[in-house]
Amino acid sequence: MTLAAAVRPFALRADLLDFAADPGWSAADDAPGLRLRPGHWLLVDARGRIAGVQADAPDASWQRIDCSGLLLTPGFVDTHVHLPQLEVIASYGTELLDWLNTYTFPAERRWADPAVCAAGAATFLDALLAHGTTSAVVFPTVHAGSADALFAAAQQRGMRVIAGQCLMDRHAPPDLTVAVDASERDSEALVARWHGRDRLAYAVTVRFAPTSTDAQLAMAGRLLARHPGLYMQTHVAENRAELDWVAKLFPDARSYLDVYARHGLVGARSVLAHGIWLDAADHALLAREQAQVAHSPSSNLFLGSGLMPWRALEDAGVPVTLASDVGGGTSLSMLRTMADAYKVQAMLHQRLPAWKALHTVTRGAAQALGLAHEIGSFDTGCLADLALWRWAAGPVATVRDAAARSLHERVFAWMTLADERNLVATWVAGTERHRTPTETAA
Ligand SMILES: [Zn+2]
């Protein structure tokens, strides 16, 4: 039986790994909330929703797909990634502000062309699926057409995507700035067209404080106040030079985060990328509002931005999610992102257990986005966004996997050594949307 032949309803047998709750910082095999159910059946009903998990094979009314020996996780959630930056990934030799001017802004100019937007959005979303990522919070460009193309492509694929037109009205090339009135009209039209449609949601998308005037930030706040269900996404406190620049541009603000807070941009549906250089008062504000920091370890290492003190944020009550931040980050793989997060925490003398990392890219992100009823776990009723993985790919990982003596040891080695080459197939709402071409098993 082949995966492609799957028709709903179906049942898939594999080693099922998900979480019922946050496991905390435990690396124990009986960590709270951990659900690792080897050789169990996941049932997906005709609506593409999870109907249950059971040890015994279901009756013949379910199409049975036996993937014994493979690992099944909920599709991963990437809470911060840039649509137009695949072509600048792995660009040499700059820190954040030079990186934007040298690589990013020139690449983003091409998205004025609707044909570039349509082709680019399809390539981007298919690439996410080929990395086991089924939900994402995405930065398009300042061109309304880039957000339109992304939403249309996500709708075609049935994906959960949160995005919005990128707002910049200064300190960027003139053709990458949009005046406040025009961007307000664009944003309203995009909200009307896409927000709440299928699995799409609109995010008021402020590039970062330096590229917005106070007038534009105020407009962003008005959009959020006018439409209570919208998300907000931006960058905060990524790089020291950026921090100094923000302090000069906004001398009245208490901190970088305060620039956003003063305009009503920090709330439970806010996704703030990076958050490395925040102080205790910032942490208290984020915790009070339950606004999440999208930790982007690969990007932080690659651009030399700094080491995000995850444990301090979490101890203060701030929701922390994980993000690839491609193209600052060097891979769309959330597995590589987790492995980089481990290394960043190691530099801070903190150990990041595999359970915490995996919870963060599944149920944790779902909860931070207010979407735990839809994504992030194998709970009955959630949509069947699934990623099927090999435990080991290649001789080194095979040796390491065979030597593992505990569950955590095995899963941690997988998290550290695996990437998109371990992926077998990806489902979105019960429909297979990706299969790795070389895969002949199952
Ligand atoms: Zn970013």
Residues whose N, C-alpha, C, O or C-beta is under 5 A from the ligand:
A	BS01	ZN	A273 D325
